[in-house]
């Protein structure tokens, strides 16, 4: 026991430890706790930044998908009007001779039907090409035809004032537009 006391070693149940090592471990414990806390905060911040970046990426992809869908719809609309003019024996300068009511009704049904039907399946052609899909916001809920109709109708109304209604997605931390909130939907990356 005198040699251990002279060397500053205490006998314990396990291996003998120098008193200075125990003292250093006790002094270092608060710093280790702080380091672990900082690591958790750093990990949490990195995760939050990654999630925010992911949501921003999905928002950009959703915008690209909308441009693709609108271009496809415009091409189909142009083809329908062009074929209608040809069937009627008219040229583009005589467009006003077409009955406006039935033509507009057809275009609304065709465009709205495309958006509602494809959204009910989770993806329009634009969303398929960009790798995203529309899902119900709450787990366990389904994306049905009624929810798709609500989302499409709200999207059209938000698009009308020069697209300003869609800015709500930029201001929301979840990057969900009012049309998604109204319909209880969200846009996510599609899983293969």
PEQUI-V301682 format. One record per run of one state. SS is the DSSP state (H for helix, E for strand, C for the rest). FROM is the first residue (numbers start at 0). TO is the last residue. If there is no record, write none. Layout:
ss->SS from->FROM to->TO
ss->SS from->FROM to->TO
This chain:
ss->C from->0 to->0
ss->H from->1 to->6
ss->C from->7 to->7
ss->E from->8 to->9
ss->C from->10 to->15
ss->E from->16 to->17
ss->H from->18 to->86
ss->C from->87 to->90
ss->H from->91 to->96
ss->C from->97 to->98
ss->H from->99 to->119
ss->C from->120 to->123
ss->H from->124 to->129
ss->C from->130 to->130
ss->E from->131 to->135
ss->C from->136 to->143
ss->H from->144 to->159
ss->C from->160 to->162
ss->H from->163 to->170
ss->C from->171 to->176
ss->H from->177 to->182
ss->C from->183 to->183
ss->E from->184 to->188
ss->C from->189 to->191
